[in-house]
Structure formats: structure tokens, C-alpha cells
């Protein structure tokens, strides 16, 4: 059986996402928009908890980052906003992160921009660019919004300030892969 889910994505394939919001002000929008992009890069991440993947591409106007992991089910997040924010932008501090890491409790949470985020995990991660090489390590904290529509990730590379990224959770039935580029798409 042909797998058209995101887990089959490779460089050169086209990824279509239905319902991805333009920004994060309107998560509950009602227009079912279709975005698509051609995969330019595929990366792998590994940790003691498992591995997950990321594809990156653009549609000519915007850049897309889509990550997925096999948890209980396929778990997919996507964003077109990969410009990092600082901890203060989301009302976090290094001390709060250390405390949540030490507590390791899913009851821990914080509120940013009116959204409550719950601690999901924190871990050392190895990043394999283009799924190759020995990889490069960093530390990651993941938080999931109360309504489970967003993931807020805090990344700490050695020698680099803390970076915060917010992604949107994409139901696996709203993202599809076509092998190679679709005819007529100018992406």
C-alpha cells in the first residue's frame, strides 16, 4: 500500500497541508485553506525518548517546517514562522525552565499571550542535518497548549541564547505527500 502520509516525505516530494493558519492569532479559523510546498531538506532528531523528523521547503512565498514523530499515533506539527523568539517574549526564564526540568511534571505550566502551555518533556537531542553524520547536540523543552493546538519549544544550543519556536499541531488526516512535484505547481 502506498503511504501518502508525512512519514513517507523525501526531498523532492510535494507536501500538502489543509487548514494551517497564516499566523497564530486565528487558530480557530473556519476557512479550510490548502498550502503546499516541495521538500528541500529532510532532517532527523534523536533522543533517549525516540526519534522524529523534519522536512523544510517553500511555496515561493513562505518557508515551511513540518515535524513528525510516532507517539501513540502519528504526531505532526508545522509552522511558517521559524524566526526564534527569546524567553522573555513568552514569559519564561532560565530559572523556570530549570525548575520544570527538575520537577519533570506534566502538571507544570505557564501562560503566554493568553495561552496556557503544559510541560511535555525536556531532553538532550541530537540533530542530524540531512539525516547524516554524527549529529550535533542541544537541549530541548517542549510544552503543549491547553487545547492541544500548539507546541511551544525552547531550544538551547551550546554558546547560543535560548530560542523559542511555536508550531501548530496538524491532524495527520490534514497533511499528504505526493511523490515528486505535482504537475503545474510552480513552488
C-alpha positions in Angstrom: 0.0 0.0 0.0 1.3 3.5 -0.9 2.0 5.6 2.1 0.9 9.2 1.4 1.4 10.4 5.0 4.1 12.8 6.1 6.2 9.8 7.3 6.9 9.0 3.6 8.2 12.5 2.7 11.6 12.8 1.0 13.5 15.6 -0.7 11.7 16.5 -4.0 8.2 15.4 -2.8 5.3 17.8 -2.5 3.6 18.2 0.9 0.0 19.5 1.1 -1.3 20.8 4.4 -5.0 21.6 4.8 -6.0 24.2 7.4 -2.6 25.5 8.5 -3.2 29.0 9.9 -1.3 32.0 8.5 -0.4 33.2 12.0 -1.2 32.2 15.5 -3.9 34.9 16.1 -6.6 32.8 14.4 -6.2 29.1 15.4 -9.9 28.5 15.2 -10.4 29.9 11.7 -13.1 28.3 9.6 -11.6 28.6 6.1 -10.0 25.3 5.0 -7.0 26.6 3.1 -4.6 24.3 1.3 -0.9 25.1 1.4 1.7 23.0 -0.4 5.5 23.1 -0.8 8.3 21.0 -2.2 10.6 19.3 0.3 14.1 20.8 0.0 15.6 19.2 3.1 14.9 16.3 5.5 16.5 16.2 8.9 16.4 13.7 11.8 16.4 14.2 15.5 17.2 11.6 18.1 17.0 11.3 21.9 16.6 8.7 24.6 12.8 9.0 24.1 13.0 8.2 20.4 13.4 9.9 17.0 11.5 12.4 14.9 11.9 14.0 11.6 11.6 17.4 10.0 11.1 18.5 6.4 11.7 22.0 5.1 10.5 23.7 1.9 8.8 26.7 0.5 6.0 27.5 -1.8 7.6 30.6 -3.4 6.3 33.0 -0.8 6.7 31.3 2.6 9.0 28.7 4.2 7.5 25.7 5.9 8.9 23.5 8.7 7.0 20.2 9.4 8.0 17.8 12.1 6.5 14.4 13.0 7.0 11.6 15.4 5.5 8.3 16.0 4.0 8.5 19.5 0.7 6.7 20.3 -0.3 7.9 16.8 1.4 10.0 14.2 2.0 13.4 15.8 2.6 16.3 13.3 3.4 20.0 13.8 4.0 22.7 11.3 5.0 26.3 11.2 5.8 29.1 8.7 7.3 31.2 11.5 10.7 29.8 12.3 12.2 33.1 13.5 13.3 32.5 17.0 11.9 34.4 20.0 13.6 35.0 23.3 12.4 33.6 26.6 11.1 36.9 27.9 8.8 37.1 24.8 6.9 34.1 26.1 7.1 35.0 29.8 9.7 32.3 30.6 13.1 32.5 32.4 16.0 30.1 32.5 15.2 29.5 36.2 11.6 28.4 35.4 12.9 26.0 32.7 15.5 24.5 35.1 12.7 24.1 37.8 10.4 22.4 35.3 13.2 20.2 34.1 14.0 19.2 37.7 10.3 18.6 38.5 9.7 16.6 35.3 5.9 17.0 35.9 3.2 17.4 33.3 1.3 19.5 35.9 3.8 22.3 35.4 2.6 25.1 33.1 3.0 28.8 32.2 0.8 31.3 30.4 2.0 33.3 27.4 -0.1 35.6 25.2 -3.3 34.3 26.9 -2.4 30.6 26.1 -1.6 28.2 28.8 1.2 25.8 27.9 1.8 22.5 29.8 5.2 20.9 30.2 5.5 17.8 28.0 9.2 16.9 28.3 12.8 18.1 28.4 15.7 16.2 27.0 19.1 16.2 25.2 18.6 15.9 21.5 21.0 15.1 18.6 20.2 16.8 15.3 21.2 15.1 12.1 21.2 17.6 9.2 20.1 15.8 6.0 19.8 12.6 8.2 23.6 12.2 8.0 26.8 12.5 10.1 27.4 12.2 13.8 24.9 14.9 14.6 25.1 17.9 16.9 23.6 18.1 20.4 21.3 20.6 22.0 18.8 20.7 24.9 15.0 20.9 24.2 11.9 21.7 26.4 8.5 21.0 24.8 5.2 22.5 26.0 1.7 21.8 24.6 -1.1 24.3 24.7 -4.1 23.6 26.9 -6.3 23.0 23.9 -3.5 20.9 22.3 -3.4 23.1 19.2 0.1 24.4 19.6 3.6 23.2 20.7 6.0 25.7 22.2 9.6 24.5 22.0 12.6 26.0 23.8 15.9 25.1 22.3 19.4 25.7 23.8 22.4 25.1 21.7 25.8 25.5 23.4 27.1 29.1 23.1 23.8 30.3 21.6 21.0 32.1 23.6 17.7 30.3 24.4 15.4 30.2 21.3 11.7 29.7 21.4 9.6 28.4 18.5 5.8 27.9 18.3 4.3 25.3 15.9 0.7 24.3 15.1 -0.5 20.8 15.7 -1.7 19.3 12.4 -4.1 16.3 12.4 -2.4 13.6 10.4 -5.5 13.4 8.1 -4.8 17.0 7.1 -1.4 16.5 5.6 -0.5 14.5 2.5 2.6 13.7 0.4 2.8 13.3 -3.4 5.9 11.6 -4.7 7.9 14.1 -6.8 6.5 17.5 -7.7 2.8 17.9 -8.7 2.4 19.0 -12.3 1.5 22.7 -12.7 2.9 23.7 -9.2 5.5 26.4 -9.5 6.6 26.3 -5.8 
